[in-house]
Amino acid sequence: MPYVDLTRYVGTWYEIASFPQSFQRGRTASTATYTLRADGAVDVLNRCRKGSLDGVEKSAKGRARVVDPTTNARLEVSFLRPFWGAYWIIDLGSDYEFAVVGHPSRDYLWILSRTPTMSATVYDGIIARLRAQGYEVERLKRTAQPGARF
């Protein structure tokens, strides 16, 4: 992305789909809430349900920092300092209604929405852009969210 306004990006995002990761196994209804800090860093609170939409809620707190201040699109996130991982915002809705987060290795990918559901038209457009960027979109797994049907 050429530029991300972090004051518009913060807030809660619902995971719509992602590349399956071992640390997310058995988790559903995943959300991420970002809060801008006075020092320019971002507090991260990830929440999910274990096993089902009615399962026990689990959460993890982390921190993100901007590594490319000219765009704010490349960040690093850490849940276990001193380890940091790339968090690149590679697609973003014009009204910040959706975001796609990737990794330079293309081994990590998340499609996020401000709401628990996303229209098929928006999702299909994201998939087409990801495919054009060389992502293996067949690896994406939809994330169960309240009210979502797919």
HELIX and SHEET records of a PDB file:
HELIX    1   1 LEU A    6  TYR A    9  1                                   4    
HELIX    2   2 SER A   22  GLN A   24  5                                   3    
HELIX    3   3 ALA A  120  ALA A  132  1                                  13    
HELIX    4   4 VAL A  137  ARG A  139  5                                   3    
SHEET    1   A 9 LYS A 141  ARG A 142  0                                        
SHEET    2   A 9 GLY A  11  SER A  18 -1                                        
SHEET    3   A 9 ARG A  27  LEU A  36 -1                                        
SHEET    4   A 9 VAL A  42  LYS A  50 -1                                        
SHEET    5   A 9 GLU A  57  VAL A  66 -1                                        
SHEET    6   A 9 ARG A  74  LEU A  80 -1                                        
SHEET    7   A 9 PHE A  83  LEU A  92 -1                                        
SHEET    8   A 9 PHE A  98  GLY A 102 -1                                        
SHEET    9   A 9 LEU A 109  SER A 113 -1                                        
END                                                                             
